[in-house]
């Protein structure tokens, strides 16, 4: 296997019998083409700790369906610590929030940038760091709210709408896609420096937390679709890359905090901008799994996958209904352990 890492809490190889979905699995929904059902739909948006919650009223017709965006710009990827931001574009009037986007001081409003939309305001929960919404401040979309789809409650999304969004979405700045997104497992090429570590810097979107990490040959990419990763990223998934703690150097960490959101791991985050930086599993105290979305694109040479790469999709039983896994031939695990 390229790389020495199994999955935290799992004994033996990560491809245990009964743990996998078939490689053809792409969604918990069937593959029948959706038939739009005109009418009103109410979505529930809620952070992981349930302190920030609101409703979104949608109107669906055969001519007009609420638009889903996937933004690949570097700024949105850094903020969401994901391969792309997943947004549902709605009007301000569709959200029952009024003007209090702090939800009674439970959420923080942070000024940021989307390289496609310009100046934006980011809304995230101060307690659980879930990414709730992005608000454009200038241009034709300044009257819109970009709701983070990762915080939309699965049960509130009708099946026909989820199927529609699987197939119909707008890609924003697709040319800025992360170099590691779309990579598939491959053996190391002995002629391409297979024994060389990949050294990359990364950090949060506000720059308060910066690190340098050396990743072992056999780059390991773990795309996780669990509810916690979806909420904290506000997107479809988070991707994790492991390395030894001794191979990580924190260059700046003025606003770094360590929080426990689950019984088996702690996450390192930026308290200022809400960025998710890393996860440390209790079962692997000598390793950190860095959020790939925080890594600098420029540190990846064009042929970095030739050094050997292992890719796996995990927690696929928990994935949301509005997203489809790519048919990339990579293993799909039902759970993480």
C-alpha positions as CSV (number, residue, x, y, z in Angstrom):
1,X,0.0,0.0,0.0
2,X,1.3,3.5,-0.8
3,X,1.8,5.1,2.6
4,X,1.7,3.3,6.0
5,X,-1.6,4.7,7.3
6,X,-4.7,2.8,8.1
7,X,-7.8,4.4,9.4
8,X,-7.9,5.6,13.0
9,X,-9.6,3.1,15.3
10,X,-9.7,0.4,12.6
11,X,-7.7,-2.8,13.0
12,X,-5.9,-4.1,10.0
13,X,-6.2,-2.9,6.4
14,X,-8.9,-0.3,5.8
15,X,-10.6,-2.4,3.1
16,X,-12.2,-4.9,5.6
17,X,-15.0,-7.0,4.2
18,X,-18.4,-5.5,5.0
19,X,-16.9,-2.0,5.4
20,X,-17.0,-1.1,1.8
21,X,-19.6,0.1,-0.6
22,X,-19.0,-1.1,-4.2
23,X,-16.9,1.2,-6.4
24,X,-20.1,2.1,-8.3
25,X,-21.7,3.7,-5.2
26,X,-22.1,7.4,-5.7
27,X,-25.1,8.4,-3.5
28,X,-27.6,7.1,-0.9
29,X,-30.3,7.9,-3.5
30,X,-31.2,5.9,-6.5
31,X,-30.0,7.0,-10.0
32,X,-33.4,7.7,-11.4
33,X,-33.6,11.1,-13.1
34,X,-35.4,13.7,-10.8
35,X,-38.8,15.0,-11.6
36,X,-39.3,18.5,-10.2
37,X,-42.2,19.0,-7.9
38,X,-43.4,22.6,-8.0
39,X,-44.2,24.2,-4.7
40,X,-42.8,25.6,-1.5
41,X,-39.9,24.0,0.4
42,X,-38.6,24.9,3.8
43,X,-35.0,24.0,4.7
44,X,-33.5,23.9,8.1
45,X,-30.0,25.2,8.6
46,X,-28.3,24.3,11.8
47,X,-24.8,24.3,13.2
48,X,-23.3,21.2,14.8
49,X,-24.0,22.3,18.4
50,X,-27.5,23.6,17.5
51,X,-26.9,27.1,18.9
52,X,-27.3,28.7,15.4
53,X,-30.4,27.7,13.5
54,X,-32.7,29.2,10.9
55,X,-35.2,28.3,8.2
56,X,-34.9,29.0,4.5
57,X,-38.1,29.3,2.4
58,X,-37.7,28.2,-1.2
59,X,-40.1,28.3,-4.1
60,X,-39.6,25.6,-6.7
61,X,-41.1,25.7,-10.2
62,X,-40.3,23.8,-13.4
63,X,-38.7,27.0,-14.7
64,X,-36.8,28.2,-11.6
65,X,-34.9,26.0,-9.1
66,X,-32.8,27.5,-6.3
67,X,-29.1,27.6,-7.5
68,X,-26.3,25.6,-5.9
69,X,-22.7,26.9,-6.3
70,X,-19.4,25.2,-5.9
71,X,-16.6,27.7,-5.5
72,X,-13.1,26.5,-6.1
73,X,-11.3,29.8,-5.5
74,X,-8.3,29.6,-3.1
75,X,-9.9,31.9,-0.6
76,X,-13.1,29.9,-0.2
77,X,-11.2,26.6,-0.1
78,X,-9.0,28.0,2.7
79,X,-12.0,29.3,4.7
80,X,-14.0,26.1,4.4
81,X,-10.8,23.9,4.6
82,X,-12.3,21.8,1.8
83,X,-11.8,21.1,-1.9
84,X,-14.6,23.6,-2.7
85,X,-17.3,25.6,-1.0
86,X,-20.8,24.4,-1.4
87,X,-23.4,27.2,-1.4
88,X,-27.1,27.5,-1.8
89,X,-27.8,31.0,-3.2
90,X,-31.0,32.5,-1.7
91,X,-32.4,36.0,-1.1
92,X,-32.1,37.6,2.3
93,X,-35.9,37.6,2.5
94,X,-35.9,33.8,2.2
95,X,-34.0,33.4,5.6
96,X,-35.9,34.0,8.8
97,X,-32.9,35.6,10.5
98,X,-33.6,39.2,10.1
99,X,-30.5,41.3,10.6
100,X,-29.1,39.3,13.5
101,X,-26.6,37.0,11.8
102,X,-24.8,36.5,15.1
103,X,-27.8,34.5,16.4
104,X,-27.7,36.3,19.7
105,X,-23.9,36.5,19.8
106,X,-23.5,32.7,19.2
107,X,-22.0,33.3,15.8
108,X,-19.1,35.5,14.6
109,X,-19.2,37.7,11.5
110,X,-15.7,37.7,9.9
111,X,-14.8,39.9,6.9
112,X,-13.1,37.9,4.1
113,X,-12.7,37.6,0.4
114,X,-14.0,35.3,-2.3
115,X,-11.8,35.7,-5.3
116,X,-14.8,35.4,-7.6
117,X,-17.3,37.6,-5.7
118,X,-15.0,40.1,-3.9
119,X,-15.5,41.2,-0.3
120,X,-17.7,38.9,1.7
121,X,-18.8,38.4,5.3
122,X,-18.3,34.9,6.7
123,X,-20.7,33.6,9.4
124,X,-19.5,30.8,11.7
125,X,-20.6,29.4,15.1
126,X,-18.2,30.6,17.8
127,X,-18.8,27.4,19.8
128,X,-18.6,24.6,17.3
129,X,-17.0,26.5,14.3
130,X,-19.6,25.3,11.8
131,X,-19.6,27.4,8.7
132,X,-23.1,28.8,8.4
133,X,-23.2,31.3,5.5
134,X,-21.3,33.7,3.4
135,X,-22.8,37.2,2.6
136,X,-21.5,39.1,-0.5
137,X,-20.9,42.7,0.2
138,X,-20.6,44.2,-3.3
139,X,-21.7,43.5,-6.8
140,X,-24.9,42.0,-8.2
141,X,-25.1,39.3,-5.5
142,X,-25.0,41.7,-2.5
143,X,-28.6,41.1,-1.8
144,X,-28.1,37.3,-1.6
145,X,-27.2,34.9,1.1
146,X,-24.9,32.0,0.3
147,X,-26.0,29.3,2.7
148,X,-23.4,26.6,3.5
149,X,-25.0,23.4,2.3
150,X,-23.0,21.4,4.8
151,X,-25.2,22.9,7.5
152,X,-28.5,22.2,5.8
153,X,-30.3,19.4,7.7
154,X,-30.5,16.3,5.5
155,X,-34.0,15.5,6.5
156,X,-35.3,18.9,5.3
157,X,-34.1,18.4,1.7
158,X,-36.8,16.7,-0.4
159,X,-35.4,13.8,-2.5
160,X,-36.4,15.4,-5.8
161,X,-34.4,18.6,-4.9
162,X,-31.4,16.7,-3.7
163,X,-31.3,14.7,-6.9
164,X,-31.6,17.9,-8.9
165,X,-28.7,19.5,-7.1
166,X,-26.6,16.4,-7.6
167,X,-26.8,17.0,-11.3
168,X,-27.3,20.7,-11.6
169,X,-24.9,23.2,-10.0
170,X,-22.8,26.2,-11.0
171,X,-19.0,25.8,-10.8
172,X,-17.3,29.1,-9.7
173,X,-13.6,29.5,-10.7
174,X,-13.2,25.8,-11.6
175,X,-9.7,26.6,-13.0
176,X,-8.6,27.2,-9.4
177,X,-9.3,23.6,-8.3
178,X,-6.9,22.2,-5.7
179,X,-4.1,20.1,-7.2
180,X,-4.9,17.2,-4.9
181,X,-8.6,17.1,-5.7
182,X,-9.4,14.4,-8.3
183,X,-6.1,12.5,-7.7
184,X,-6.5,8.8,-7.6
185,X,-4.5,6.0,-5.9
186,X,-1.3,5.2,-7.7
187,X,1.9,3.3,-7.0
188,X,5.1,5.2,-6.7
189,X,7.1,5.7,-9.8
190,X,10.7,4.8,-9.0
191,X,11.9,7.3,-11.6
192,X,10.1,10.2,-9.9
193,X,11.8,10.4,-6.6
194,X,9.5,7.9,-4.8
195,X,11.4,8.3,-1.5
196,X,11.1,12.1,-1.3
197,X,8.7,13.6,1.2
198,X,6.3,16.3,0.2
199,X,6.9,19.5,2.2
200,X,4.0,21.9,2.1
201,X,3.0,25.0,4.1
202,X,-0.6,25.7,5.0
203,X,-2.8,27.7,7.3
204,X,-6.1,29.4,7.9
205,X,-7.6,32.1,5.7
206,X,-6.8,35.0,8.0
207,X,-3.1,34.1,8.3
208,X,-3.1,33.9,12.1
209,X,-2.2,30.2,12.0
210,X,0.5,28.9,9.6
211,X,2.3,25.6,9.6
212,X,4.9,23.7,7.6
213,X,4.5,19.9,7.3
214,X,6.6,17.1,5.7
215,X,4.4,14.3,4.4
216,X,5.8,10.8,3.9
217,X,6.2,9.3,0.5
218,X,2.9,7.7,-0.4
219,X,0.6,10.7,0.0
220,X,-2.6,9.6,1.8
221,X,-5.8,11.5,1.1
222,X,-8.9,10.7,3.2
223,X,-12.2,12.3,2.0
224,X,-14.6,12.3,5.0
225,X,-18.4,12.8,4.6
226,X,-19.3,12.5,8.3
227,X,-21.7,15.0,9.7
228,X,-19.1,16.7,11.8
229,X,-16.7,17.3,8.9
230,X,-19.6,18.5,6.8
231,X,-20.8,21.0,9.4
232,X,-17.3,22.3,10.3
233,X,-16.4,22.8,6.6
234,X,-19.9,23.8,5.6
235,X,-19.3,21.8,2.4
236,X,-19.6,18.3,1.0
237,X,-16.6,16.8,2.8
238,X,-13.3,17.4,4.4
239,X,-10.0,15.9,3.2
240,X,-7.3,14.8,5.7
241,X,-3.6,14.1,5.1
242,X,-1.6,12.4,7.9
243,X,1.9,13.2,9.1
244,X,3.9,12.7,12.2
245,X,3.7,15.4,14.8
246,X,7.5,15.8,14.8
247,X,7.3,16.7,11.1
248,X,5.0,19.7,11.7
249,X,6.3,23.1,12.6
250,X,3.8,25.8,13.6
251,X,5.2,29.0,12.1
252,X,2.3,31.1,13.6
253,X,-0.3,30.0,16.1
254,X,-1.4,33.1,17.9
255,X,-5.1,32.3,17.6
256,X,-4.9,28.4,17.5
257,X,-7.2,26.6,19.8
258,X,-7.7,22.8,20.4
259,X,-11.3,21.7,20.8
260,X,-12.9,18.3,21.3
261,X,-16.1,17.8,19.3
262,X,-16.2,13.9,19.5
263,X,-15.2,11.2,21.8
264,X,-12.3,10.0,19.8
265,X,-10.4,13.1,18.5
266,X,-9.5,16.7,19.0
267,X,-9.3,19.4,16.3
268,X,-7.0,22.3,15.9
269,X,-8.7,25.5,14.7
270,X,-8.2,29.2,14.3
271,X,-10.4,31.0,16.8
272,X,-10.2,34.2,14.7
273,X,-11.5,33.1,11.3
274,X,-13.0,29.7,12.3
275,X,-10.6,27.7,10.1
276,X,-10.2,24.0,10.7
277,X,-6.5,23.1,10.6
278,X,-5.9,19.6,11.8
279,X,-7.3,16.6,13.7
280,X,-5.5,14.4,16.3
281,X,-7.1,11.0,17.0
282,X,-6.8,9.7,20.5
283,X,-5.6,6.3,19.1
284,X,-2.8,8.1,17.1
285,X,-1.4,10.7,19.5
286,X,1.9,10.9,17.6
287,X,0.2,11.9,14.3
288,X,-1.7,14.8,13.0
289,X,-4.1,14.7,10.1
290,X,-3.9,18.1,8.4
291,X,-6.9,19.5,6.5
292,X,-5.9,19.4,2.9
293,X,-7.9,22.5,2.1
294,X,-5.5,24.6,4.2
295,X,-2.4,23.5,2.2
296,X,-0.8,26.0,-0.3
297,X,-1.3,25.0,-3.9
298,X,2.1,26.2,-4.9
299,X,3.8,23.6,-2.8
300,X,2.5,20.8,-5.0
301,X,4.6,20.0,-8.0
302,X,2.6,19.1,-11.1
303,X,3.5,15.4,-10.9
304,X,3.3,15.0,-7.1
305,X,1.0,11.9,-7.4
306,X,3.9,10.1,-9.1
307,X,5.5,9.8,-5.7
308,X,2.8,7.4,-4.8
309,X,-0.7,8.2,-3.6
310,X,-3.5,6.5,-1.7
311,X,-7.1,7.9,-1.8
312,X,-10.1,6.7,0.1
313,X,-13.7,8.0,0.7
314,X,-14.9,7.4,4.3
315,X,-18.1,7.7,6.3
316,X,-20.1,7.3,3.1
317,X,-23.2,6.1,5.0
318,X,-23.4,9.6,6.5
319,X,-23.0,11.5,3.2
320,X,-25.6,14.1,2.3
321,X,-28.2,13.4,-0.4
322,X,-27.4,16.5,-2.6
323,X,-23.9,15.3,-3.5
324,X,-22.6,12.5,-5.7
325,X,-19.3,10.8,-5.2
326,X,-17.1,10.9,-8.3
327,X,-16.7,7.6,-10.3
328,X,-13.0,7.6,-9.6
329,X,-12.4,4.0,-8.8
330,X,-11.4,4.7,-5.2
331,X,-12.5,2.7,-2.2
332,X,-15.7,3.8,-0.5
333,X,-15.9,2.9,3.2
334,X,-19.2,2.9,5.0
335,X,-17.7,4.2,8.2
336,X,-14.3,5.4,9.6
337,X,-14.0,2.6,12.1
